[in-house]
Amino acid sequence: MTEYERLTAVVTELQQRGEYDQALSQLDVMRNSTDVPGWVHERPRLDELWIACIHAAKGSHDDAVRWIYQAALAASIADNKFDVSSADSWLEYLATSYGDDFNLNVLRALVARQNGQLDRAAALLEDALAGYSTTQTPLFEDPWPVLFMAARNAAQNGDREGAVAYLTRACERDPENAELWDVLGNQLGLLGRHEEASVALARARALS
């Protein structure tokens, strides 16, 4: 039995016995251990979803939703394939336990994007961004990850001008983020706006 398999069995048993805090503690060990190769790479985002399930089981809805969104946003930003087959159950959970339109629209947009519904994803992301300033319980401190998701969606849909507009807003929100400047520079270059691209790429190098 590998260390990964052993720890998985331990967490599963703790969860089944209702010892949720101990299960979460053991999952934290798994996520940070160098002795569990492939944990994140072979099971992208499933660790966060498992943590979300345990928080949901113990009635900690806010924590469960935060972990769901951490998984969903990380999957989108890294271009990992989110588990669309289980997305409907997550949406149902969010709608009944945490009915915030901003947060729901972000995950709805992710699901739409993964299903190839890029226009629907774009509309949902616009709705989410429009509602960010008035949401009572945003699940992250700044909307730049959603702007980045919207930029990727626009670029995938052939709207490079739209992608640049979203990326520019994201860079304004998080001006010390080298990755954002690098992606902005590349998109500007694809549009033939080479002088602006050079400035953005130089900023990315300076921050790296």
PAZA-18951 format. One record per residue (C-alpha): residue in one letter; z, x, y. Coordinates in nm, 2 decimals. Layout:
# residues N
(rec "A"; (Z; X; Y)),
...
END
This chain:
# residues 208
(rec "M"; (0.00; 0.00; 0.00)),
(rec "T"; (-0.10; 0.14; 0.34)),
(rec "E"; (0.14; 0.14; 0.64)),
(rec "Y"; (-0.07; -0.13; 0.80)),
(rec "E"; (-0.04; -0.35; 0.49)),
(rec "R"; (0.33; -0.29; 0.46)),
(rec "L"; (0.40; -0.37; 0.83)),
(rec "T"; (0.18; -0.68; 0.81)),
(rec "A"; (0.38; -0.81; 0.51)),
(rec "V"; (0.71; -0.74; 0.69)),
(rec "V"; (0.60; -0.94; 1.00)),
(rec "T"; (0.46; -1.22; 0.79)),
(rec "E"; (0.79; -1.25; 0.60)),
(rec "L"; (0.99; -1.25; 0.92)),
(rec "Q"; (0.77; -1.51; 1.07)),
(rec "Q"; (0.80; -1.74; 0.76)),
(rec "R"; (1.18; -1.70; 0.77)),
(rec "G"; (1.19; -1.81; 1.14)),
(rec "E"; (1.31; -1.47; 1.26)),
(rec "Y"; (1.07; -1.47; 1.55)),
(rec "D"; (1.23; -1.21; 1.77)),
(rec "Q"; (1.24; -0.96; 1.48)),
(rec "A"; (0.88; -1.04; 1.40)),
(rec "L"; (0.78; -0.98; 1.76)),
(rec "S"; (0.97; -0.65; 1.76)),
(rec "Q"; (0.79; -0.54; 1.45)),
(rec "L"; (0.45; -0.63; 1.59)),
(rec "D"; (0.53; -0.42; 1.89)),
(rec "V"; (0.60; -0.13; 1.66)),
(rec "M"; (0.26; -0.19; 1.49)),
(rec "R"; (0.07; -0.20; 1.82)),
(rec "N"; (0.22; 0.13; 1.94)),
(rec "S"; (0.23; 0.32; 1.62)),
(rec "T"; (-0.01; 0.61; 1.56)),
(rec "D"; (0.06; 0.57; 1.19)),
(rec "V"; (-0.14; 0.24; 1.17)),
(rec "P"; (-0.50; 0.35; 1.21)),
(rec "G"; (-0.75; 0.08; 1.28)),
(rec "W"; (-0.50; -0.18; 1.38)),
(rec "V"; (-0.66; -0.25; 1.72)),
(rec "H"; (-1.01; -0.13; 1.64)),
(rec "E"; (-1.06; -0.32; 1.31)),
(rec "R"; (-0.88; -0.63; 1.43)),
(rec "P"; (-0.97; -0.65; 1.80)),
(rec "R"; (-0.75; -0.90; 1.99)),
(rec "L"; (-0.60; -1.04; 1.67)),
(rec "D"; (-0.27; -0.87; 1.74)),
(rec "E"; (-0.24; -1.05; 2.07)),
(rec "L"; (-0.32; -1.38; 1.91)),
(rec "W"; (-0.06; -1.33; 1.63)),
(rec "I"; (0.20; -1.26; 1.90)),
(rec "A"; (0.09; -1.58; 2.08)),
(rec "C"; (0.13; -1.78; 1.75)),
(rec "I"; (0.49; -1.65; 1.71)),
(rec "H"; (0.58; -1.73; 2.07)),
(rec "A"; (0.43; -2.08; 2.02)),
(rec "A"; (0.64; -2.13; 1.70)),
(rec "K"; (0.96; -2.04; 1.88)),
(rec "G"; (0.87; -2.28; 2.17)),
(rec "S"; (0.79; -2.01; 2.43)),
(rec "H"; (0.48; -2.17; 2.56)),
(rec "D"; (0.44; -1.97; 2.87)),
(rec "D"; (0.46; -1.64; 2.68)),
(rec "A"; (0.22; -1.78; 2.41)),
(rec "V"; (-0.04; -1.87; 2.67)),
(rec "R"; (-0.01; -1.53; 2.84)),
(rec "W"; (-0.09; -1.36; 2.52)),
(rec "I"; (-0.38; -1.59; 2.45)),
(rec "Y"; (-0.53; -1.51; 2.78)),
(rec "Q"; (-0.46; -1.14; 2.74)),
(rec "A"; (-0.66; -1.15; 2.42)),
(rec "A"; (-0.94; -1.36; 2.56)),
(rec "L"; (-0.99; -1.16; 2.88)),
(rec "A"; (-0.96; -0.83; 2.70)),
(rec "A"; (-1.22; -0.94; 2.45)),
(rec "S"; (-1.46; -1.05; 2.73)),
(rec "I"; (-1.41; -0.73; 2.94)),
(rec "A"; (-1.46; -0.51; 2.64)),
(rec "D"; (-1.74; -0.73; 2.51)),
(rec "N"; (-1.56; -0.78; 2.18)),
(rec "K"; (-1.65; -1.10; 2.01)),
(rec "F"; (-1.38; -1.36; 2.06)),
(rec "D"; (-1.30; -1.58; 1.76)),
(rec "V"; (-1.50; -1.88; 1.87)),
(rec "S"; (-1.42; -2.06; 1.54)),
(rec "S"; (-1.06; -2.09; 1.64)),
(rec "A"; (-1.13; -2.14; 2.02)),
(rec "D"; (-1.10; -2.52; 2.00)),
(rec "S"; (-0.75; -2.50; 1.86)),
(rec "W"; (-0.65; -2.26; 2.14)),
(rec "L"; (-0.80; -2.49; 2.40)),
(rec "E"; (-0.61; -2.79; 2.25)),
(rec "Y"; (-0.29; -2.59; 2.26)),
(rec "L"; (-0.34; -2.49; 2.62)),
(rec "A"; (-0.44; -2.84; 2.73)),
(rec "T"; (-0.13; -3.00; 2.58)),
(rec "S"; (0.12; -2.72; 2.65)),
(rec "Y"; (0.00; -2.57; 2.97)),
(rec "G"; (-0.23; -2.80; 3.16)),
(rec "D"; (-0.34; -2.56; 3.44)),
(rec "D"; (-0.70; -2.61; 3.53)),
(rec "F"; (-0.75; -2.25; 3.65)),
(rec "N"; (-0.62; -2.11; 3.32)),
(rec "L"; (-0.81; -2.36; 3.11)),
(rec "N"; (-1.13; -2.30; 3.29)),
(rec "V"; (-1.11; -1.93; 3.22)),
(rec "L"; (-1.09; -1.97; 2.85)),
(rec "R"; (-1.34; -2.25; 2.84)),
(rec "A"; (-1.58; -2.02; 3.02)),
(rec "L"; (-1.52; -1.75; 2.77)),
(rec "V"; (-1.59; -1.98; 2.48)),
(rec "A"; (-1.91; -2.11; 2.65)),
(rec "R"; (-2.03; -1.75; 2.71)),
(rec "Q"; (-1.97; -1.66; 2.35)),
(rec "N"; (-2.17; -1.97; 2.24)),
(rec "G"; (-2.46; -1.86; 2.46)),
(rec "Q"; (-2.40; -2.13; 2.72)),
(rec "L"; (-2.43; -1.90; 3.02)),
(rec "D"; (-2.49; -2.16; 3.29)),
(rec "R"; (-2.19; -2.36; 3.17)),
(rec "A"; (-1.98; -2.04; 3.17)),
(rec "A"; (-2.09; -1.96; 3.53)),
(rec "A"; (-1.99; -2.31; 3.65)),
(rec "L"; (-1.65; -2.29; 3.48)),
(rec "L"; (-1.58; -1.94; 3.62)),
(rec "E"; (-1.67; -2.07; 3.97)),
(rec "D"; (-1.43; -2.36; 3.93)),
(rec "A"; (-1.16; -2.12; 3.80)),
(rec "L"; (-1.20; -1.88; 4.10)),
(rec "A"; (-1.21; -2.16; 4.35)),
(rec "G"; (-0.88; -2.29; 4.21)),
(rec "Y"; (-0.70; -1.95; 4.18)),
(rec "S"; (-0.53; -1.96; 4.52)),
(rec "T"; (-0.38; -2.30; 4.46)),
(rec "T"; (-0.27; -2.26; 4.10)),
(rec "Q"; (0.10; -2.28; 4.04)),
(rec "T"; (0.12; -2.04; 3.75)),
(rec "P"; (-0.16; -1.78; 3.74)),
(rec "L"; (-0.14; -1.58; 3.42)),
(rec "F"; (-0.23; -1.25; 3.59)),
(rec "E"; (-0.15; -1.12; 3.94)),
(rec "D"; (-0.51; -1.08; 4.06)),
(rec "P"; (-0.84; -1.26; 3.98)),
(rec "W"; (-1.05; -0.94; 3.95)),
(rec "P"; (-1.07; -0.97; 3.57)),
(rec "V"; (-1.23; -1.32; 3.61)),
(rec "L"; (-1.47; -1.18; 3.88)),
(rec "F"; (-1.56; -0.91; 3.63)),
(rec "M"; (-1.62; -1.17; 3.36)),
(rec "A"; (-1.84; -1.37; 3.60)),
(rec "A"; (-2.04; -1.05; 3.69)),
(rec "R"; (-2.11; -0.98; 3.32)),
(rec "N"; (-2.21; -1.34; 3.26)),
(rec "A"; (-2.44; -1.34; 3.56)),
(rec "A"; (-2.60; -1.01; 3.45)),
(rec "Q"; (-2.65; -1.14; 3.10)),
(rec "N"; (-2.81; -1.45; 3.25)),
(rec "G"; (-3.06; -1.23; 3.45)),
(rec "D"; (-2.88; -1.29; 3.78)),
(rec "R"; (-2.83; -0.93; 3.90)),
(rec "E"; (-2.78; -1.03; 4.26)),
(rec "G"; (-2.50; -1.26; 4.15)),
(rec "A"; (-2.35; -0.99; 3.94)),
(rec "V"; (-2.34; -0.75; 4.23)),
(rec "A"; (-2.18; -1.02; 4.45)),
(rec "Y"; (-1.90; -1.07; 4.19)),
(rec "L"; (-1.85; -0.70; 4.14)),
(rec "T"; (-1.83; -0.64; 4.51)),
(rec "R"; (-1.55; -0.90; 4.53)),
(rec "A"; (-1.38; -0.75; 4.24)),
(rec "C"; (-1.39; -0.40; 4.40)),
(rec "E"; (-1.24; -0.55; 4.72)),
(rec "R"; (-0.96; -0.69; 4.51)),
(rec "D"; (-0.90; -0.37; 4.31)),
(rec "P"; (-1.04; -0.08; 4.51)),
(rec "E"; (-0.88; 0.19; 4.30)),
(rec "N"; (-1.05; 0.07; 3.98)),
(rec "A"; (-1.31; 0.33; 3.88)),
(rec "E"; (-1.47; 0.12; 3.61)),
(rec "L"; (-1.55; -0.16; 3.86)),
(rec "W"; (-1.72; 0.08; 4.10)),
(rec "D"; (-1.92; 0.24; 3.82)),
(rec "V"; (-2.05; -0.09; 3.69)),
(rec "L"; (-2.13; -0.20; 4.05)),
(rec "G"; (-2.32; 0.12; 4.11)),
(rec "N"; (-2.52; 0.07; 3.79)),
(rec "Q"; (-2.61; -0.29; 3.88)),
(rec "L"; (-2.71; -0.18; 4.24)),
(rec "G"; (-2.93; 0.08; 4.08)),
(rec "L"; (-3.11; -0.17; 3.86)),
(rec "L"; (-3.18; -0.37; 4.18)),
(rec "G"; (-3.34; -0.07; 4.35)),
(rec "R"; (-3.06; -0.05; 4.60)),
(rec "H"; (-3.02; 0.33; 4.54)),
(rec "E"; (-2.83; 0.43; 4.85)),
(rec "E"; (-2.56; 0.17; 4.79)),
(rec "A"; (-2.56; 0.26; 4.42)),
(rec "S"; (-2.50; 0.63; 4.50)),
(rec "V"; (-2.20; 0.54; 4.72)),
(rec "A"; (-2.04; 0.32; 4.45)),
(rec "L"; (-2.10; 0.58; 4.18)),
(rec "A"; (-1.95; 0.85; 4.40)),
(rec "R"; (-1.64; 0.63; 4.45)),
(rec "A"; (-1.61; 0.58; 4.08)),
(rec "R"; (-1.63; 0.96; 4.02)),
(rec "A"; (-1.37; 1.02; 4.29)),
(rec "L"; (-1.13; 0.77; 4.12)),
(rec "S"; (-1.18; 0.90; 3.76)),
END
